[in-house]
């Protein structure tokens, strides 16, 4: 009798499962490489390449919205702000508003164009940075549940006490700054004599106000009752109205974006595109009104038709700083690490244009290079994290530092799963998403400032718990 042979299953072929994220990232890098090849072969002009770069960034924005649960990721906010501030002029040019999207104008007395090689470097730096940031976040992305408030609800009575008791002091400080600036010539005085403006308010007032904004953010993150969140939000922005009237709008608008992100993280509800579009339109109109008020002009009803495209063109002026860093690399690169060092001091040291020293702040150096007379009169440029990256290590530096930046956004997203860490994320995120118009390491300075404010809040909590 034949021995019973054990059953053996036929071997199955091994199938290699490739994540869809890997395919998508490879295709995006291949598309970028194809664009570089076409540019090198002179198949299209720098202006056409600028339009292609803007479309590429818009595609990344759409992909981030689609893959990150309708924008529930800091990377989505950053890419949208990057598209606006560094490629806004390209988008306006695409729709027929403006000409020569890569021409350096702004504070320059006579506008001038980049060489073809310089223009290609600027556009490649912008595209590489955006793609590297998106790729890291896309590869590591996994949905997170809304953070629980069970461990932080006990802090709410104390936070409400701190917030509403310091709110009048916040209003007094903002109004005092507004009156001081108004008496001394307006918006330009803010940049020329920034230290004088800060010292016009007593130190005690400035110290107390340091805990008002963190208290509001903590309430917004911890509180689940919509009516109390709405009341605190309305009161806080009412107190910051004079900040807008001065003309300092970036901080307010980035805070609005961050609050939108926090609200999305706290809820599983699907984001309505109509509501998001209404928010964007409101910010555009508000920004234009603030700029008109700041410059002492008037806005006719006929101007509203071209308002979105004018807004894109004006906001996209930050590309001039990136372009200047590429064009004047030999002049500015010796100060690359000095710029980073002084970035870390921005939240603690008030510097006006009267305190100018070469090598401390990249925006000031760029303005002096382009137009020293305009700089002496208070005009200037904003910053650009891309410019600082390029000065540190050229295109290689942009690539490597953008990968690190992408990991940073992934860590911020992971920190959003916990209420306390989400509060820390919300505290530093406004400075991070404005980096296309700011400095590379401003977030480090803001993190230290947040640590000081949180320490003050914690000491107050210990006293409150003892007395109550």
C-alpha positions as CSV (number, residue, x, y, z in Angstrom):
1,X,0.0,0.0,0.0
2,X,1.3,3.4,-0.9
3,X,2.1,5.7,1.9
4,X,-0.2,8.6,2.3
5,X,1.5,11.7,1.1
6,X,0.9,14.9,3.0
7,X,-1.1,17.5,1.1
8,X,1.1,20.3,-0.2
9,X,-0.4,23.5,-1.7
10,X,1.0,24.7,-5.0
11,X,3.3,27.6,-4.4
12,X,1.8,30.9,-5.4
13,X,3.7,33.7,-7.2
14,X,4.9,36.4,-4.9
15,X,3.2,39.8,-5.7
16,X,5.0,43.0,-4.9
17,X,2.6,45.5,-3.4
18,X,3.6,49.0,-4.2
19,X,1.9,51.7,-2.1
20,X,-0.1,54.2,-4.1
21,X,1.8,57.0,-2.3
22,X,5.1,55.7,-3.8
23,X,3.7,55.7,-7.3
24,X,2.3,59.1,-6.9
25,X,5.5,60.6,-5.6
26,X,7.6,58.9,-8.3
27,X,5.3,60.3,-11.0
28,X,5.5,63.8,-9.5
29,X,9.3,63.7,-9.5
30,X,9.3,62.4,-13.0
31,X,7.0,65.2,-14.1
32,X,9.3,67.7,-12.4
33,X,12.3,66.1,-14.1
34,X,10.6,66.3,-17.5
35,X,9.9,70.0,-16.9
36,X,13.6,70.6,-16.1
37,X,14.7,68.8,-19.3
38,X,12.3,70.8,-21.4
39,X,13.5,74.0,-19.9
40,X,17.2,73.0,-20.5
41,X,16.4,72.2,-24.1
42,X,14.8,75.7,-24.4
43,X,11.5,74.3,-25.5
44,X,9.7,77.1,-23.5
45,X,10.5,80.5,-22.1
46,X,11.1,81.4,-18.5
47,X,7.6,83.0,-18.4
48,X,6.0,79.8,-19.6
49,X,8.1,77.9,-17.1
50,X,6.8,80.2,-14.3
51,X,3.2,79.4,-15.4
52,X,4.1,75.7,-15.4
53,X,5.5,76.0,-11.9
54,X,2.3,77.7,-10.6
55,X,0.2,74.9,-12.1
56,X,2.5,72.3,-10.6
57,X,2.0,73.9,-7.1
58,X,-1.8,74.1,-7.6
59,X,-1.7,70.4,-8.4
60,X,0.1,69.7,-5.1
61,X,-2.5,71.8,-3.3
62,X,-5.3,69.7,-4.8
63,X,-3.5,66.5,-4.0
64,X,-2.9,67.6,-0.4
65,X,-6.6,68.5,0.0
66,X,-7.7,65.1,-1.5
67,X,-5.2,62.8,0.4
68,X,-5.2,64.7,3.8
69,X,-8.9,64.4,4.5
70,X,-9.9,67.7,3.0
71,X,-6.9,69.6,4.2
72,X,-6.6,68.2,7.7
73,X,-2.8,68.5,7.7
74,X,-0.4,71.5,8.4
75,X,1.2,70.6,5.0
76,X,-1.9,71.6,3.2
77,X,-1.9,75.1,4.7
78,X,1.8,75.6,4.1
79,X,1.5,74.6,0.4
80,X,-1.4,76.9,-0.2
81,X,0.4,79.8,1.5
82,X,3.6,78.9,-0.5
83,X,1.6,79.0,-3.7
84,X,0.1,82.4,-2.9
85,X,3.2,84.2,-1.6
86,X,5.8,82.7,-4.0
87,X,3.8,81.9,-7.1
88,X,0.9,84.3,-6.8
89,X,2.4,86.6,-9.4
90,X,2.7,83.6,-11.8
91,X,-1.0,82.8,-11.4
92,X,-2.0,86.4,-12.0
93,X,0.2,86.4,-15.1
94,X,-1.6,83.2,-16.3
95,X,-4.9,85.0,-16.2
96,X,-3.6,88.1,-17.9
97,X,-2.8,90.3,-14.9
98,X,0.7,91.8,-15.0
99,X,3.7,91.0,-17.2
100,X,7.1,89.6,-16.8
101,X,6.3,87.4,-13.7
102,X,10.0,86.9,-12.9
103,X,11.1,90.5,-13.2
104,X,12.5,92.0,-9.9
105,X,10.6,95.2,-9.2
106,X,9.2,96.1,-5.8
107,X,11.6,98.4,-4.1
108,X,14.1,98.3,-7.0
109,X,14.3,101.8,-8.6
110,X,14.5,100.2,-12.0
111,X,13.1,96.8,-12.6
112,X,15.3,94.1,-14.2
113,X,15.1,90.5,-15.4
114,X,16.9,87.5,-14.3
115,X,19.1,85.5,-16.7
116,X,17.6,82.3,-18.0
117,X,19.8,80.3,-15.8
118,X,18.9,82.3,-12.7
119,X,15.2,82.1,-13.5
120,X,15.4,78.3,-13.9
121,X,17.2,78.1,-10.5
122,X,14.5,80.1,-8.8
123,X,11.6,78.0,-10.3
124,X,13.4,74.7,-9.6
125,X,14.0,75.7,-5.9
126,X,10.4,76.5,-5.5
127,X,9.2,73.3,-7.1
128,X,11.7,71.1,-5.3
129,X,10.9,72.5,-1.9
130,X,7.1,72.1,-2.4
131,X,7.4,68.6,-3.7
132,X,9.8,67.5,-1.0
133,X,7.5,68.8,1.8
134,X,4.5,67.1,0.2
135,X,6.3,63.8,-0.5
136,X,7.3,63.3,3.2
137,X,3.9,64.1,4.5
138,X,2.1,62.0,1.9
139,X,4.3,59.0,2.5
140,X,3.8,59.0,6.3
141,X,0.2,60.1,6.3
142,X,-2.4,58.2,8.4
143,X,-5.7,59.5,9.6
144,X,-5.9,60.5,13.3
145,X,-9.0,60.7,15.5
146,X,-10.0,64.0,17.1
147,X,-8.1,64.6,20.3
148,X,-9.9,63.8,23.6
149,X,-10.7,66.7,26.0
150,X,-11.1,64.5,29.1
151,X,-7.7,65.4,30.5
152,X,-7.9,69.1,29.8
153,X,-11.5,70.1,30.7
154,X,-10.4,70.9,34.2
155,X,-8.2,73.8,32.9
156,X,-11.1,75.6,31.2
157,X,-12.4,77.7,34.2
158,X,-8.8,78.9,34.9
159,X,-8.2,79.7,31.2
160,X,-11.4,81.7,30.9
161,X,-10.4,83.7,34.0
162,X,-7.0,84.5,32.5
163,X,-8.3,85.3,29.1
164,X,-11.1,87.6,30.0
165,X,-9.2,89.3,32.7
166,X,-6.2,90.1,30.4
167,X,-8.4,91.0,27.4
168,X,-8.8,94.7,28.3
169,X,-5.0,94.9,28.8
170,X,-4.6,93.4,25.3
171,X,-7.0,96.0,23.9
172,X,-5.2,98.8,25.7
173,X,-1.8,97.7,24.3
174,X,-3.1,97.4,20.7
175,X,-4.8,100.8,20.9
176,X,-1.7,102.4,22.4
177,X,0.4,101.1,19.5
178,X,-2.1,102.3,17.0
179,X,-2.2,105.8,18.5
180,X,1.6,106.0,18.7
181,X,2.1,104.9,15.1
182,X,-0.7,107.2,13.9
183,X,0.9,110.2,15.6
184,X,4.4,109.5,14.2
185,X,3.5,109.1,10.5
186,X,1.8,105.8,10.0
187,X,2.8,102.3,8.8
188,X,6.4,103.1,7.8
189,X,7.2,104.2,11.3
190,X,6.5,100.7,12.4
191,X,9.5,99.3,10.5
192,X,11.9,102.2,11.0
193,X,11.5,102.6,14.8
194,X,10.0,99.3,15.9
195,X,11.8,99.3,19.2
196,X,10.4,102.8,20.1
197,X,6.9,101.6,19.4
198,X,7.4,98.5,21.7
199,X,8.8,100.6,24.5
200,X,5.9,103.1,24.3
201,X,3.8,100.6,26.4
202,X,4.9,99.8,29.9
203,X,6.8,96.5,30.4
204,X,4.2,95.2,32.8
205,X,1.5,95.6,30.2
206,X,3.6,93.7,27.6
207,X,4.4,91.0,30.1
208,X,0.7,90.4,31.1
209,X,-0.4,90.4,27.4
210,X,2.0,87.5,26.7
211,X,-0.5,85.1,28.4
212,X,-3.6,86.4,26.7
213,X,-3.0,84.8,23.2
214,X,-1.9,81.4,24.6
215,X,-5.0,81.4,26.9
216,X,-7.2,82.0,23.9
217,X,-5.6,79.3,21.8
218,X,-5.9,76.9,24.7
219,X,-9.6,77.7,25.0
220,X,-10.1,77.2,21.3
221,X,-8.3,73.8,21.4
222,X,-9.8,72.4,24.6
223,X,-13.4,73.7,24.5
224,X,-16.0,71.6,22.9
225,X,-19.0,73.9,23.4
226,X,-19.3,76.0,20.2
227,X,-21.1,79.0,21.7
228,X,-18.2,79.6,24.2
229,X,-15.6,79.1,21.5
230,X,-17.4,81.6,19.3
231,X,-17.7,84.1,22.0
232,X,-14.0,83.9,22.9
233,X,-13.0,84.1,19.2
234,X,-15.1,87.2,18.6
235,X,-13.7,88.9,21.7
236,X,-10.1,88.1,20.8
237,X,-10.4,89.4,17.2
238,X,-12.2,92.5,18.3
239,X,-9.2,93.2,20.5
240,X,-6.8,92.8,17.6
241,X,-8.8,95.2,15.4
242,X,-6.3,98.0,16.0
243,X,-3.5,95.6,14.8
244,X,-5.2,95.4,11.5
245,X,-5.7,99.2,11.3
246,X,-2.0,99.7,11.8
247,X,-1.5,97.5,8.7
248,X,0.0,94.4,10.3
249,X,-2.2,91.8,8.7
250,X,-0.1,88.7,8.3
251,X,-0.3,87.6,11.9
252,X,-4.1,87.9,12.1
253,X,-4.7,86.1,8.8
254,X,-2.4,83.2,9.5
255,X,-4.1,82.8,12.9
256,X,-7.4,82.5,11.1
257,X,-6.0,79.7,9.0
258,X,-4.6,77.9,12.0
259,X,-7.9,78.2,13.8
260,X,-9.6,76.6,10.8
261,X,-7.1,73.8,10.9
262,X,-7.7,73.2,14.7
263,X,-11.4,73.2,14.1
264,X,-11.0,70.6,11.3
265,X,-8.8,68.4,13.6
266,X,-11.4,68.6,16.4
267,X,-14.2,67.5,14.2
268,X,-14.9,64.5,11.9
269,X,-17.3,66.5,9.8
270,X,-16.6,66.9,6.1
271,X,-15.3,70.4,5.2
272,X,-17.6,72.3,3.0
273,X,-15.9,73.8,0.0
274,X,-18.4,76.7,-0.1
275,X,-17.5,77.7,3.5
276,X,-13.8,77.4,2.7
277,X,-14.2,79.5,-0.5
278,X,-16.2,82.1,1.5
279,X,-13.4,82.3,4.1
280,X,-10.7,82.8,1.3
281,X,-12.8,85.5,-0.3
282,X,-13.3,87.3,3.0
283,X,-9.6,87.2,3.7
284,X,-8.8,88.6,0.2
285,X,-11.3,91.5,0.6
286,X,-10.1,92.2,4.1
287,X,-6.4,92.2,3.1
288,X,-7.1,94.6,0.2
289,X,-9.1,97.0,2.5
290,X,-6.3,96.9,5.1
291,X,-3.7,97.6,2.4
292,X,-5.7,100.5,1.0
293,X,-6.2,102.0,4.5
294,X,-2.5,101.5,5.2
295,X,-1.4,103.3,2.1
296,X,-4.0,106.1,2.4
297,X,-5.7,105.3,-0.9
298,X,-9.3,104.7,-2.0
299,X,-10.9,101.6,-3.3
300,X,-13.6,102.2,-6.0
301,X,-16.4,99.7,-6.6
302,X,-14.9,99.2,-10.1
303,X,-11.7,97.9,-8.5
304,X,-13.5,94.9,-7.0
305,X,-13.7,93.2,-10.4
306,X,-10.0,92.8,-10.6
307,X,-9.5,92.4,-6.9
308,X,-8.6,88.6,-6.8
309,X,-6.0,88.9,-9.5
310,X,-4.5,92.1,-8.1
311,X,-4.4,90.4,-4.7
312,X,-2.5,87.4,-6.3
313,X,0.0,89.6,-8.1
314,X,0.8,91.8,-5.0
315,X,1.0,88.9,-2.6
316,X,3.3,87.0,-4.9
317,X,6.0,89.6,-4.6
318,X,7.9,87.5,-2.1
319,X,9.4,85.7,-5.1
320,X,11.6,88.8,-5.5
321,X,13.5,87.9,-2.3
322,X,14.1,84.4,-3.5
323,X,15.2,85.7,-6.9
324,X,17.5,88.3,-5.3
325,X,19.1,85.5,-3.2
326,X,19.9,83.6,-6.4
327,X,21.1,86.6,-8.3
328,X,23.3,88.0,-5.5
329,X,24.3,84.6,-4.0
330,X,28.0,85.5,-3.8
331,X,27.2,88.7,-1.9
332,X,24.7,87.3,0.5
333,X,25.8,83.7,1.1
334,X,28.7,84.5,3.6
335,X,26.0,85.6,6.0
336,X,23.8,82.5,5.5
337,X,24.3,81.1,9.0
338,X,24.2,84.6,10.6
339,X,20.7,85.0,9.2
340,X,19.7,81.8,10.9
341,X,21.1,82.8,14.2
342,X,19.3,86.1,14.3
343,X,16.1,84.3,13.2
344,X,16.1,82.6,16.6
345,X,16.1,86.0,18.3
346,X,13.1,87.6,16.5
347,X,10.5,86.9,19.1
348,X,12.7,88.4,21.9
349,X,14.6,91.3,20.3
350,X,12.8,94.3,18.6
351,X,14.8,95.6,15.7
352,X,13.8,98.5,13.5
353,X,15.4,99.7,10.3
354,X,17.4,102.3,12.3
355,X,19.2,99.3,14.0
356,X,20.4,97.9,10.6
357,X,23.6,95.9,10.6
358,X,24.6,93.9,7.6
359,X,24.3,90.1,8.0
360,X,21.6,90.1,10.6
361,X,18.4,89.9,8.6
362,X,18.1,88.8,5.0
363,X,15.1,91.0,4.0
364,X,17.0,94.1,5.1
365,X,20.2,93.1,3.2
366,X,18.1,92.4,0.1
367,X,16.5,95.8,0.3
368,X,19.8,97.6,0.8
369,X,21.2,95.8,-2.2
370,X,18.3,96.6,-4.4
371,X,17.6,100.2,-3.2
372,X,19.4,101.7,-0.2
373,X,17.6,105.0,-0.6
374,X,14.2,103.3,-0.3
375,X,15.5,101.4,2.7
376,X,16.5,104.6,4.5
377,X,12.9,105.8,4.0
378,X,11.3,102.8,5.6
379,X,10.5,100.7,2.6
380,X,11.6,97.1,2.4
381,X,10.9,93.5,1.4
382,X,9.6,90.6,3.3
383,X,11.6,87.4,4.0
384,X,11.7,84.0,2.2
385,X,12.6,80.7,3.8
386,X,13.5,79.5,0.3
387,X,16.1,82.3,0.0
388,X,17.7,81.3,3.3
389,X,17.8,77.6,2.3
390,X,19.4,78.5,-1.0
391,X,22.1,80.6,0.6
392,X,22.9,77.8,3.0
393,X,23.6,75.2,0.3
394,X,22.3,76.0,-3.1
395,X,19.8,73.6,-4.7
396,X,21.2,70.8,-2.6
397,X,20.5,72.8,0.5
398,X,17.0,73.5,-0.7
399,X,16.4,69.7,-1.3
400,X,17.8,68.5,2.0
401,X,16.3,71.2,4.2
402,X,12.9,70.8,2.5
403,X,13.0,67.1,3.3
404,X,13.6,68.0,7.0
405,X,10.8,70.6,6.8
406,X,8.5,67.9,5.5
407,X,9.4,65.7,8.5
408,X,8.7,68.7,10.7
409,X,5.2,69.0,9.3
410,X,4.7,65.3,9.8
411,X,5.6,65.7,13.5
412,X,3.2,68.7,13.8
413,X,0.4,66.5,12.4
414,X,1.2,63.6,14.7
415,X,1.2,66.1,17.6
416,X,-2.4,67.1,16.7
417,X,-3.7,63.8,18.0
418,X,-3.4,65.0,21.6
419,X,-5.1,68.2,23.0
420,X,-2.1,69.5,24.9
421,X,0.3,69.0,22.0
422,X,-2.3,70.4,19.6
423,X,-2.2,73.6,21.6
424,X,1.6,73.7,21.1
425,X,1.2,73.1,17.4
426,X,-1.4,75.9,17.1
427,X,0.9,78.3,19.0
428,X,3.8,77.9,16.5
429,X,2.0,77.0,13.3
430,X,1.2,80.7,12.3
431,X,4.9,81.4,12.1
432,X,5.6,78.2,10.2
433,X,3.0,78.5,7.5
434,X,4.0,82.2,6.8
435,X,7.6,81.1,6.2
436,X,7.3,81.7,2.4
437,X,7.3,85.4,3.5
438,X,9.2,84.9,6.7
439,X,12.5,83.4,8.0
440,X,13.5,79.7,8.1
441,X,14.0,79.5,11.9
442,X,11.4,81.9,13.2
443,X,9.5,78.9,14.4
444,X,12.3,78.2,16.9
445,X,12.1,81.6,18.4
446,X,8.3,81.4,18.6
447,X,8.6,78.0,20.3
448,X,10.8,79.5,23.0
449,X,8.4,82.4,23.4
450,X,5.5,79.9,23.7
451,X,7.5,78.0,26.4
452,X,7.8,81.1,28.4
453,X,4.1,81.9,28.1
454,X,3.1,78.3,29.0
455,X,5.4,78.4,32.0
456,X,3.6,81.6,33.2
457,X,0.2,80.0,32.7
458,X,1.3,76.9,34.6
459,X,2.5,78.9,37.6
460,X,-0.8,80.7,37.5
461,X,-2.6,77.4,37.4
462,X,-0.8,76.1,40.5
463,X,-1.8,79.3,42.4
464,X,-5.3,79.0,41.1
465,X,-5.6,75.3,42.1
466,X,-4.3,76.2,45.6
467,X,-6.8,79.0,46.1
468,X,-9.9,77.5,44.6
